[in-house]
Amino acid sequence: MPLNQAERRETLQKLKDENEPIGGMMVYLEGSSKRMPTYEVPIEALIYNPQNGRIRTKVLTHKKLYGPLDQDNNEEDFKKIGEMIYESAKSKNEQTIASLNKMGQQTAAVVTADGVVVGGNRRLCCFHRTNPKLNFMECVILDKKYSENKSALLILEKTLQHAVDAQEDYGATEKYFECYDLVTEFGGSKGTDGKWTGIDLQQIRACMPRYKSEKKVIEDLQMKELIEEYLKVTKAPNILTQADKKEGYFVDLLPSTQAYKPDKDDWCDRKVSRRDIAKWKEICFYVAKAQFQGGDGEQKVYRALFNKSTGGKKSIFGNKDAWEIATKIYDEKVLPHINKLSSYEDLKKQEGDPVFALQAEEKKYQEDVTGALSEMINRSKRLIEDEELENFAEQKVRDAHRSLERIEEKGVPWPPKNIEDLEDLKKITKDLRQRSEKIDRSVQKLK
């Protein structure tokens, strides 16, 4: 079990006071890089940072379900965080463990004066899984003042984690919540008008270079809100792990959620109400919950429902007739299965792990609704395709008629004097007459 906070602080201070550094490492602090000494620290004097972005959503979910994790007083909580980190990048961690077993530690960690790892949580996790176990870790030990400076630690942690543009080993949804933490820590806030202000892009970029513009920051904040709305609608509010493996759906959905507006017809063939938009979003969320792609090996067929189109005719929600088909099938064949799903609050009252029960119900739901969702989307898509085909044929008939009119308008003599292949032209005009008569008979039957 790791030492408690007072013991860790005493151990680390004694190391600095009584031992010579074993090396050094460049660390970015207070706006500049400086070389700082490293020491050989016993791993029992180190604990994980539960705010680590790699496991942020898992820690928040645990807090919602069971309360906060307490590494100082509960060895099991320490092990739980280590397991979260290990599972977040299992393959990568196995490689690191093999490297540690073979070559030892190659990169120093950075820790606070009381032993909280700021940079190197994954390495600490791997240290505890080496065989034989490695008992000492090379670390930069920060001064006490940084333990109490949340902003400085946040900048340092993110700088160490995101020294390159990519966010290696991070879960799909963690980065959106990490973005929110940064924005709010540096003074950003959302007003009553729904707009974000006070975003310190310079500070955010110092921590996470991938943010090139305020627009991208706001987009990720909106993604966080969309994920939270999804969890609320699908009966698992704040159980962030229930959004795992669904990021692609949210990415496809977000632009349309920003586009559709009540009492507007910008992306639809009619004006839509707030209730219409809420219904569309509900259906999209339950398509995501089913992790439905299309069936029969098809991929991302759901995009016809999620995506918007100019004028609305080519999207299921935008096209009134396609939308009526989709909602009818949803209400009749999907909604009954949704109504059978338990809420997280209901499952909490039962015996057993409510998260496990949520996941089990979701798996059964996915199996039960795949056929209905396939019918819902494919029938709606076929209507759109049929409408496109009908419009295509009508337009081409009109185009052909207009071309013949233009020949007469220009006064071109007919038949032309110089014909390259008279017999071929005769075949064409005969075929044109036959096709024209066939079209005419079909059109005349219409009422």
Secondary structure, 3 states (H helix, E strand, C coil): CCCCHHHHHHHHHHHHHHCCCCEEEEEEECCEEEEEEEEEEEHHHCECCCCCHHHHHHHHHHHHHHCCCCCCCCHHHHHHHHHHHHHHCHHHHHHHHHHHHHHCCCCCEEECCCCEEEECHHHHHHHCCCCCCCCEEEEEECCHHHHCCHHHHHHHHHHHHCCCCCCCCCCCCHHHHHHHHHHHHCCCEECCCCCEECCCHHHHHHHCCCCCCHHHHHHHHHHHHHHHHHHHHCCCCCCHHHHCCCHHHHHHHHHHHHHCCCCECCCCCCCECHHHHHHHHHHHHHHHHCCCCCECCECCCCHHHHCCCCCCCCCCCCCHHHHHHHHHHHHHHHHHHHHHCCCHHHHHCCCCCHHHHHHHHHHHHHHHHHHHHHHHHHHHHHHHHHHHHHHHHHHHHHHHHHHHHHHHHCCCCCCCCCCCCHHHHHHHHHHHHHHHHHHHHHHHCCC
